Amino acid sequence: MSILAFIGGCAPTTSSQKVDTTDFYLQLGKNFSGELDPLLFDMTELSDQEKLSAAEAFLAAGNIEDGRTLLGAIQTQNLSNRQFINFTLLAAENFIAQFDRKSADQLLNQPRFKGLFNRQNIELKQRILSLHADVTFAIGDFHRGIDKLTALSRLVKRKTQVRDIHDRIWVALSRMSYSQLNEAKGTSSILSGWLALAASSRRYTGHPDEQYYLLSQWRRNWKSHPAAKIPPSYFSRGKFWDSNPEKIALLLPFQENYYIASNTVIQGFMDAYYQTMNLPSKKPTNLPELIIYDTSTQPILEIYNQAVSDGVDMVIGPMRQSEVEDLILSGDLPIPTLTLNRLDNPDPINTDNLFQFGLSTVDELTQIADRAQGKGFNNILIISPDNNWGHRSATFFTQYWTEQGGTIVENVHYSLSVNDFTKLLKQPLYINLSEQRGLAIKRFINSRVNYAARRRQDIDLVVMLGYPLKARQIKPALDFLYASNIPVMATSHIYNGEEQIGLDRDLSTVEFSSMPWALSGQLSEELKPDTQLHTAFRRLYALGNDSFLISRNLNNIEQSQILPIFGATGLLSYQNGVIFREQKWARFERGKATEIY
């Protein structure tokens, strides 16, 4: 039965009546919750215009899959120009919802669509440019995205609207690597001006009071630039001032196993300290006096209170999670305190003057899960070390992923003594069952039968946790066990920032969440931790570096939750007493780690 026949059955008409299907589609879209029934909904009898109307109704009502099915069946050459514009925007927004930004970009770049742009009214032009800017930023094409927003700013009249657009441009610039900002020129003079302003601002992140002078100097060179007339809100008077503590206490443990870790944090902190000291500036750089306290020998609250009594303006530390918890339980704190670890607690903790910061794996696992969901993955195999960190990480990821509606097919824990991962992974990949079936066939049918083992086919993604030595053994084992085509994602622990092409060839195609410092060209000054340090300690060097950066921007990061600070450990933003890290994404290709989007 066709859809038209179904309409007739629902609303009897005479043969001369013309059926208006618009209201029907809308009502059907609102009430429909299952899959399209081919007995009631025969798309072959619908015109492309009717499919578009039906798709709009289904999507507006939240029936996403059915709406996408209808969109995919439309022959766009049969649509009028106005219908084609509507179709393209609807389809592009759908691709964005599926995190398929490249397909959305391709749609918006179709020759027919681009040729129709100048014929549209101002409101529709604004919608198109805004949407296309979001898409290009998402795929990492920042230059084209800024060009789109520049064009959008020419279509608005009010100063507040222009400033809003300039703020969107500045948010995009704040997420770009330093090498991208420091390019000689952009595709236009306006873009080049934006890049120059953002690059100089990035260099002085550790000296935020210098931002006023940077803007003034930039304006002299870019007098006709739109941002010279209407700067982003970032530069608003009174917006920026550095924290300027005169005396900082560093609370770190220096006994036994913590000695190297604490010293590495201090080295990273001092690296940023002296880098800021050496910056040429018009405003004096007043750097704080530092006092270091060893937290190994006394309860943390006694040491903290001693530091306060000694007249410090700010505390950085402690580093042990148990000590952070002790501080939180003590109640509101008298001075700003930036911890070097944080509790993996999803509930906000309202403690005055407490800012939790650390290298929590939770941030990375959340980003991996969100990326996996965006790619349409559902069934995940987790491979993690058989230790406290591995178990905590796997437990968190399992809970987070299943709450999003996903499935964990297996959770494999490996001992750090394992060197042959093929034996460990045979069972979760069902290779052993496949081999047993092969032996049975040979035994009962024909011993000369050639039989190749096969892995299970229900795994969409492997999430791998571990440091480089083990990761370089796990990926080849997966390849050997017929799983080379399963995507693999990992945390930043698998890369130590040192390019080792020969060793990392075994990690080819692995995507991983990466701290910016580990990727070339991300920072204005490359970090140089001791190359002999284990990956875990090199990460602590970056933590120390960012702790100085935050200490200089504590007021700013607390006031602004929109603009992240580009740090060595990630894009840093503040919410509910916690400083979160959004990391970059990279992929190993022929042994080299390269940024991806």
ChimeraX attribute file (.defattr): number of C-alpha atoms within 10 A of each C-alpha:
attribute: neighborCount
match mode: 1-to-1
recipient: residues
	/A:1	10
	/A:2	16
	/A:3	17
	/A:4	16
	/A:5	13
	/A:6	14
	/A:7	17
	/A:8	13
	/A:9	10
	/A:10	10
	/A:11	10
	/A:12	10
	/A:13	12
	/A:14	8
	/A:15	7
	/A:16	6
	/A:17	8
	/A:18	8
	/A:19	15
	/A:20	9
	/A:21	14
	/A:22	13
	/A:23	12
	/A:24	16
	/A:25	20
	/A:26	20
	/A:27	14
	/A:28	15
	/A:29	23
	/A:30	16
	/A:31	12
	/A:32	15
	/A:33	14
	/A:34	9
	/A:35	9
	/A:36	16
	/A:37	8
	/A:38	11
	/A:39	10
	/A:40	14
	/A:41	16
	/A:42	16
	/A:43	18
	/A:44	11
	/A:45	12
	/A:46	16
	/A:47	14
	/A:48	21
	/A:49	18
	/A:50	17
	/A:51	23
	/A:52	25
	/A:53	21
	/A:54	25
	/A:55	29
	/A:56	25
	/A:57	23
	/A:58	26
	/A:59	20
	/A:60	14
	/A:61	18
	/A:62	15
	/A:63	20
	/A:64	17
	/A:65	15
	/A:66	21
	/A:67	26
	/A:68	18
	/A:69	14
	/A:70	21
	/A:71	23
	/A:72	14
	/A:73	13
	/A:74	20
	/A:75	13
	/A:76	17
	/A:77	9
	/A:78	12
	/A:79	17
	/A:80	11
	/A:81	14
	/A:82	10
	/A:83	15
	/A:84	20
	/A:85	21
	/A:86	15
	/A:87	22
	/A:88	18
	/A:89	19
	/A:90	19
	/A:91	22
	/A:92	24
	/A:93	17
	/A:94	20
	/A:95	19
	/A:96	19
	/A:97	13
	/A:98	14
	/A:99	19
	/A:100	19
	/A:101	22
	/A:102	16
	/A:103	16
	/A:104	25
	/A:105	21
	/A:106	11
	/A:107	20
	/A:108	22
	/A:109	13
	/A:110	11
	/A:111	10
	/A:112	13
	/A:113	16
	/A:114	13
	/A:115	10
	/A:116	13
	/A:117	14
	/A:118	10
	/A:119	10
	/A:120	13
	/A:121	9
	/A:122	13
	/A:123	10
	/A:124	13
	/A:125	17
	/A:126	20
	/A:127	13
	/A:128	18
	/A:129	21
	/A:130	17
	/A:131	21
	/A:132	24
	/A:133	25
	/A:134	21
	/A:135	27
	/A:136	20
	/A:137	21
	/A:138	19
	/A:139	16
	/A:140	16
	/A:141	14
	/A:142	23
	/A:143	22
	/A:144	18
	/A:145	24
	/A:146	25
	/A:147	19
	/A:148	21
	/A:149	23
	/A:150	20
	/A:151	15
	/A:152	21
	/A:153	21
	/A:154	11
	/A:155	15
	/A:156	15
	/A:157	9
	/A:158	9
	/A:159	12
	/A:160	11
	/A:161	14
	/A:162	23
	/A:163	19
	/A:164	15
	/A:165	20
	/A:166	24
	/A:167	18
	/A:168	18
	/A:169	22
	/A:170	21
	/A:171	16
	/A:172	19
	/A:173	24
	/A:174	20
	/A:175	20
	/A:176	19
	/A:177	20
	/A:178	23
	/A:179	14
	/A:180	16
	/A:181	27
	/A:182	19
	/A:183	12
	/A:184	10
	/A:185	15
	/A:186	19
	/A:187	10
	/A:188	10
	/A:189	12
	/A:190	18
	/A:191	18
	/A:192	19
	/A:193	22
	/A:194	24
	/A:195	24
	/A:196	19
	/A:197	22
	/A:198	19
	/A:199	22
	/A:200	18
	/A:201	19
	/A:202	23
	/A:203	17
	/A:204	19
	/A:205	21
	/A:206	24
	/A:207	26
	/A:208	20
	/A:209	23
	/A:210	21
	/A:211	21
	/A:212	18
	/A:213	13
	/A:214	19
	/A:215	18
	/A:216	12
	/A:217	12
	/A:218	18
	/A:219	18
	/A:220	10
	/A:221	11
	/A:222	20
	/A:223	11
	/A:224	12
	/A:225	18
	/A:226	18
	/A:227	19
	/A:228	17
	/A:229	13
	/A:230	16
	/A:231	18
	/A:232	19
	/A:233	13
	/A:234	17
	/A:235	14
	/A:236	11
	/A:237	9
	/A:238	8
	/A:239	13
	/A:240	18
	/A:241	18
	/A:242	19
	/A:243	19
	/A:244	20
	/A:245	17
	/A:246	14
	/A:247	17
	/A:248	24
	/A:249	23
	/A:250	26
	/A:251	24
	/A:252	25
	/A:253	23
	/A:254	17
	/A:255	13
	/A:256	8
	/A:257	9
	/A:258	15
	/A:259	13
	/A:260	16
	/A:261	20
	/A:262	22
	/A:263	18
	/A:264	24
	/A:265	26
	/A:266	21
	/A:267	19
	/A:268	24
	/A:269	22
	/A:270	16
	/A:271	20
	/A:272	20
	/A:273	18
	/A:274	11
	/A:275	13
	/A:276	21
	/A:277	16
	/A:278	9
	/A:279	13
	/A:280	11
	/A:281	15
	/A:282	10
	/A:283	12
	/A:284	11
	/A:285	17
	/A:286	13
	/A:287	17
	/A:288	17
	/A:289	12
	/A:290	14
	/A:291	14
	/A:292	15
	/A:293	18
	/A:294	16
	/A:295	23
	/A:296	16
	/A:297	10
	/A:298	10
	/A:299	11
	/A:300	22
	/A:301	14
	/A:302	10
	/A:303	17
	/A:304	23
	/A:305	12
	/A:306	13
	/A:307	22
	/A:308	17
	/A:309	9
	/A:310	12
	/A:311	12
	/A:312	20
	/A:313	20
	/A:314	25
	/A:315	26
	/A:316	22
	/A:317	26
	/A:318	26
	/A:319	24
	/A:320	17
	/A:321	16
	/A:322	14
	/A:323	19
	/A:324	21
	/A:325	14
	/A:326	13
	/A:327	20
	/A:328	18
	/A:329	10
	/A:330	10
	/A:331	12
	/A:332	13
	/A:333	16
	/A:334	13
	/A:335	14
	/A:336	21
	/A:337	25
	/A:338	29
	/A:339	26
	/A:340	25
	/A:341	22
	/A:342	23
	/A:343	18
	/A:344	13
	/A:345	8
	/A:346	6
	/A:347	8
	/A:348	10
	/A:349	15
	/A:350	14
	/A:351	16
	/A:352	15
	/A:353	16
	/A:354	24
	/A:355	26
	/A:356	23
	/A:357	27
	/A:358	26
	/A:359	18
	/A:360	15
	/A:361	19
	/A:362	19
	/A:363	17
	/A:364	24
	/A:365	24
	/A:366	16
	/A:367	19
	/A:368	22
	/A:369	22
	/A:370	15
	/A:371	15
	/A:372	21
	/A:373	17
	/A:374	14
	/A:375	13
	/A:376	14
	/A:377	16
	/A:378	20
	/A:379	18
	/A:380	23
	/A:381	21
	/A:382	22
	/A:383	22
	/A:384	21
	/A:385	20
	/A:386	13
	/A:387	13
	/A:388	9
	/A:389	14
	/A:390	17
	/A:391	15
	/A:392	15
	/A:393	20
	/A:394	23
	/A:395	13
	/A:396	16
	/A:397	22
	/A:398	20
	/A:399	13
	/A:400	17
	/A:401	23
	/A:402	13
	/A:403	10
	/A:404	13
	/A:405	9
	/A:406	19
	/A:407	17
	/A:408	18
	/A:409	16
	/A:410	16
	/A:411	17
	/A:412	17
	/A:413	17
	/A:414	19
	/A:415	11
	/A:416	11
	/A:417	7
	/A:418	11
	/A:419	14
	/A:420	12
	/A:421	17
	/A:422	18
	/A:423	13
	/A:424	17
	/A:425	19
	/A:426	18
	/A:427	16
	/A:428	16
	/A:429	23
	/A:430	17
	/A:431	20
	/A:432	17
	/A:433	17
	/A:434	19
	/A:435	17
	/A:436	13
	/A:437	14
	/A:438	18
	/A:439	16
	/A:440	13
	/A:441	16
	/A:442	15
	/A:443	12
	/A:444	8
	/A:445	10
	/A:446	11
	/A:447	12
	/A:448	9
	/A:449	12
	/A:450	9
	/A:451	13
	/A:452	8
	/A:453	15
	/A:454	17
	/A:455	19
	/A:456	14
	/A:457	10
	/A:458	12
	/A:459	20
	/A:460	18
	/A:461	19
	/A:462	22
	/A:463	24
	/A:464	25
	/A:465	25
	/A:466	22
	/A:467	19
	/A:468	18
	/A:469	13
	/A:470	20
	/A:471	22
	/A:472	18
	/A:473	17
	/A:474	24
	/A:475	23
	/A:476	18
	/A:477	21
	/A:478	20
	/A:479	14
	/A:480	11
	/A:481	20
	/A:482	15
	/A:483	20
	/A:484	14
	/A:485	11
	/A:486	16
	/A:487	16
	/A:488	24
	/A:489	25
	/A:490	26
	/A:491	24
	/A:492	28
	/A:493	20
	/A:494	24
	/A:495	26
	/A:496	23
	/A:497	22
	/A:498	13
	/A:499	15
	/A:500	13
	/A:501	15
	/A:502	10
	/A:503	14
	/A:504	21
	/A:505	17
	/A:506	21
	/A:507	25
	/A:508	18
	/A:509	21
	/A:510	22
	/A:511	24
	/A:512	27
	/A:513	25
	/A:514	28
	/A:515	28
	/A:516	27
	/A:517	24
	/A:518	24
	/A:519	23
	/A:520	18
	/A:521	16
	/A:522	23
	/A:523	20
	/A:524	18
	/A:525	13
	/A:526	14
	/A:527	19
	/A:528	13
	/A:529	18
	/A:530	12
	/A:531	11
	/A:532	8
	/A:533	14
	/A:534	11
	/A:535	18
	/A:536	14
	/A:537	20
	/A:538	24
	/A:539	27
	/A:540	26
	/A:541	29
	/A:542	29
	/A:543	26
	/A:544	26
	/A:545	25
	/A:546	26
	/A:547	28
	/A:548	22
	/A:549	23
	/A:550	23
	/A:551	22
	/A:552	24
	/A:553	23
	/A:554	21
	/A:555	17
	/A:556	21
	/A:557	20
	/A:558	16
	/A:559	13
	/A:560	15
	/A:561	12
	/A:562	11
	/A:563	22
	/A:564	20
	/A:565	23
	/A:566	25
	/A:567	24
	/A:568	28
	/A:569	28
	/A:570	24
	/A:571	20
	/A:572	22
	/A:573	19
	/A:574	23
	/A:575	14
	/A:576	14
	/A:577	18
	/A:578	22
	/A:579	21
	/A:580	21
	/A:581	27
	/A:582	22
	/A:583	23
	/A:584	25
	/A:585	23
	/A:586	24
	/A:587	23
	/A:588	21
	/A:589	17
	/A:590	15
	/A:591	18
	/A:592	18
	/A:593	29
	/A:594	14
	/A:595	18
	/A:596	13
	/A:597	11
